[in-house]
Amino acid sequence: MAGQKTKKPKWVIEKERSRRASAAETVWLFGLHAVRDALGNPMRDKLRLVLTKNAADRLGAAVTESGLTPEIVDARSFDSHVPIDAESVHQGAALEVRPLDWGKLADICAPGRDQPLVLLLDRVTDPHNVGAILRSAEVFGARAVIAPHRHSAPETGALAKTASGALERQPYVRVGNLAEAMEALKAMGYVLLGLDGEAEGMLAETLAGLGDRPVGLVLGAEGPGLRDKTRETCDALVKIPFAGGFGSLNVSNAAAVALYAARTR
């Protein structure tokens, strides 16, 4: 019938809803360091800045350069002005922002310069662990830290504070399907090494045989480790050796060791 609109497929409607919800999502960052770095990040969409008088004095230059007009509140009533955990160490500074958009994975991770290195996290949900991992990834020059959108730590104030500024500089890319992202990296020439304490191969020895090839290090959550599909998609499983009869590392410590080994191979 002329003029009748074609009904959109259900998957198109759901995708549009998801995109609108993502655009409306905001995050509260807190703490002097996290807020200062976010204020200085031109990629950040900054919405609302709440400061005590003391924090405003300490962040003076960053606030001026950001162009934001802060809301100055009394330190004793700070928690009533912003929706953050009352136990959070906010230091009198909170900034409402939108999550960062780092762009396409293919653009961020494209080979062609240096020794490309990426880190992939499978169901690592603790924001403190992810924040620490982002700091290590920045130090050792990882192109990106990649995690599934579901069952991963989103951008939060706790993650940003633990990352100590790295969240603003180190690409943290959350993807719809981790296995598909891994296949895309392999198609770009990356060798994906999954860390597994039961693996036969050693991390350093395996890295030594890869020359200058791009490397992706894949780490799972503490306890359950890598999912079966993730393990199957890796090119090899390797372990970090330990001296005694038993040993284990926190996932953020394991990430730091693995990144160092990959960067210095």
N, C-alpha and C positions, 0 to 999 in steps of 0.2 A: 504494500500500500504506500502511495506517494507520501513523503514527509515523515513516515514512521521511523523512529530511531531504532537502530540495531542494538539488541541487548548485549551488554558486555559479558564475556565469559567470566565464570566465578573466580578463576585464578587471577584475572586482570583486576577485578574489583578488590580482591584480597591484597594484591600487591600495592594498589593505590592507597588502600587504607593503612597498610604497613608504612608506606612512605610518608603519609601525612602524620602518622603517630610519631615516626622517627623525627620529623621536622619539628614537632611540638615538644619533644623531650628536652628537658633541661637538667643541668647538673650543678650542684653547689660545691665549689672548691673552698677549702678553708686552710688557714695557716699562712703566715707571712710569706714564706718561700713559695708555696704553690700559687698564691694569689699574685705575688710580684711577677712570677714567670708567665702566668696567664695574661696579665695586663700587658706585658711586653710582646705577646705573641700576635702578630697581625692576622694569623689564620683563625684566631678565636672570635666567635660571635659572643660578645660580652653584653649582658643584659642588666645586671643589678649589682652594685657594690655596696656592702655594708661594713662599716669600720667603727671602731672605737676611736676616740681622739688620739690616744697613744699610737695605735696602728696607723692612723692617717698621717701622723708625723713621720713615722718610720718608712712609710711607703710613698712619701710626698712626690718624689720625682716620677715614679712609675705611674701614679695616679694622674699627674699632670699630663704626661705623655700619652696616656690612654684616651684622654678626652672625656672620661666618665665623671659624672658628678656623684660623689659618694654620699650615702646616708650615714650621718654621724650619730651613733647611739651610745647610751650609757653602758659601761662595761658590765654593770650588775644586771642589766636586762637584755644583754646581747642575745641570749638563747631564745628569747621570745620573738625576736625579729626575723630569724632565719630558720628554715626547717632542717636543721642538722642535729645529730645526736648530741644530747647535752653533755655526754662524756668525752666528746671530741675536743682535742686541744686546738682550738681555733685561733688563739692568740689575738683575738679581737678583729679578725679579718675574714670575710666571706664574700665570694663572688659567684653570682649565678651566670652560667654559660651554656652554650649548646655544645654537644659532643663534637670533637674534631672530625673533619672529613679529609682523609689523606689521599683520596683519589683511588684509581684503579690499581689492583695488585700487580698487573702486568707492567704498568709504568714504574711503580716503585721498585720492583724486583728485577727489572730487565737487566741481563748481563751486559758487559761491554766496558766496564771500568773496574779497577782493583780486583779483589777476590770476593765476589758477592757472597754474603752470608746472611741467612735468615733464621729465625727461631719460630717454631710452631708449638703451640700449647694445646694439649688435648684434655679438656675438662679441668683446667686449672682455675678454680673459682675464687680462691682467697685473694682479696684485693691487695693485701700486704705482700703476698708472694709475687703477684703480677707487678706491683709497683717496684719491688726490688729487682725483678727480672728486667724491667724497662731501664733501670739505672745501669745494669750490667750490659744490656744490649747497646746502649748509647756509648758506653766506655769502649766497647770492643768493635764498634762500627757496624752493627747489624743493619741491614737495609730495612727490616721490619720485624715486629713481633706479631705473629698471626694466630688468631684463635677463632673458634666457631662462635657465631653470634649467641647461640643458646649454650648453656652450661659453660660459661666463661665469666670472668670478672668484668663488668661494665665499668665505664669511667665513673668514679665516685670520688668524693672528697678524701676518703681513706686511701684509695689507690694513688691519687695525685700527691697526697702528703708523703706517702712512703716513697714514691718515685722521685721526690725532691727536685722537681722541675723537668725531669726526663719526659714526662707525659706530653709536654709542650713541644718537644724536639724529636723524640723517637717515635716513628710511625707505629701505632698500635692498630692493627687492621683486623676487624672482626668480620668473618665471612659466613655465608649461608651454609656452606658444606665444606668441612675441613678436608675430606678425602678428595673432593673436586679441586680444591685449591692446591693440594699436594700434586695431583696429576698435572695441573697447569704449570707448576714449578718444574716438574720433571720434563715437561715438553720444552721448557726454556733452557734445559741443560743442567738443572740442579740435581745433585745426588742427595737423597734424603736419608739421614741416619737417625734411627729411633733409639733412644736411650732406654736400656732394659737391664736391670741388675742380673738377670739370668742368661744374658746373651753370651755367646762364645767369643765373639770378636772384641778387641780392645779399641777404645775410641782413638787414641793417639796413633796406633799402628794403622788403623783403617784410614784415618785422615792423611797419613803420610803417603799413602798410595794413590791419592786423588789429584796430586799436583795442584794446578790452579783452578780446578773445576769449581763452579759454584756449589755451595753446601747449604743444606737445610737441616737444622738440628731439631728433632721432634721429642718433646717431653710430655709425659702424662701426669695425671694427678697423683699425689702421694697416696699410697694404698692400692687403688685399682690399677694404676699405671696406664699404659696405652690400650685403647680399645682394639678389638680384633681387626676391624676394618682399617684402622690407622696403622697397625703393625704390618698388615698385608701390603699396604701401599708404600711403606718404606722400602728403600733399596737394600738396606742392611740394618741389623740390630747390633748395637755395640754397648759396652759397659765401661764405666769409670772404675778402674781397679781400686781395691782398698786393702790395707795392710794386714788387718786381723782376720779372724775367722768369720766375723760378721761386721758389716758396715753399711751405713746408709746416709744419704745426704738429703737435706731439705731441697725441694724442687728449685728454689731460687739459688741455692748454693751450687746445685748440680748444673744449672744453666750457666752460672758464672765460670765454673771449671770448664765446661764444654766449649763455651765461647772463647775462652782464652786458648784452649787447645787448637781450636779451628783457626783462630787468628794468627797463631804463631807456628803453624805447621810448616 
